[in-house]
Amino acid sequence: MSRASTYKTLLLLFLIVFLSSKNGQVFAQRGINDTILTAAVIYQGDTIETKTFQDLLIRSWYNQANMKAIAKWTRLRNAIYVTYPYAKRAGKVMNDLNAQLVNVSDQSARKKCIKSKEKELKKEFTDPLTNLSVYQGKVLMKLINRETGNNCYEIIKEYRGGFDARFYQTIAFFFGSSLKQPYDKNGDDIEMEKIVKEVERMYGFKS
């Protein structure tokens, strides 16, 4: 046997031993689930495992009742996004006014302070409020209650001596609503409260 033939024979034996050793290691590492038979199909030359599931009944979620609920929620959400900044600002002005009046006993000084805040509110809100829809106006009054802890009727009653009550009376009349609208975040207004929290997170408002 020539030297070249001997070399080729040794190389072949080496490869056989090497591959046998590797295959042995691979088989030794297989788990108990490596040889489970499964159904398969051949698609374009590839073998693809298949599974059969139980029959499912698929129904459309968008029935008439759900569509009405979605439309109602969307309308409320849009109204809150429009009016909440106004309610937040009005609530801040009124809460600041209450804080100022705590230490003011002189009636003349109280009237002057109230008149100043009245002008501030009128200047800031008269034009925007006239552009609101009736529904948005109702939502705004609820949000003012949320921010101040008082409904619009209580606010008018409290400041009747100097605050221009007609400002809020006109709002209620224009929107065909009641000044005594309550705000119950855990009851009737729970969806409104969720949307308000969404607005606060999105725009950085603080409760």
Sequence and secondary structure as in RCSB ss.txt:
>XXXX:A:sequence
MSRASTYKTLLLLFLIVFLSSKNGQVFAQRGINDTILTAAVIYQGDTIETKTFQDLLIRSWYNQANMKAIAKWTR
LRNAIYVTYPYAKRAGKVMNDLNAQLVNVSDQSARKKCIKSKEKELKKEFTDPLTNLSVYQGKVLMKLINRETGN
NCYEIIKEYRGGFDARFYQTIAFFFGSSLKQPYDKNGDDIEMEKIVKEVERMYGFKS
>XXXX:A:secstr
  HHHHHHHHHHHHHHHHHHHHHHHHHHH  TTTT    EEEETTEEEE           S  HHHHHHHHHHHH
HHHHHHHHHHHHHHHHHHHHHHHHHHTT   HHHHHHHHHHHHHHHHHHHHHHHHTS HHHHHHHHHHHHHHHSS
 HHHHHHHTTTTS HHHHHHHHHHHT  TT    TTTTTHHHHHHHHHHHHHHT   
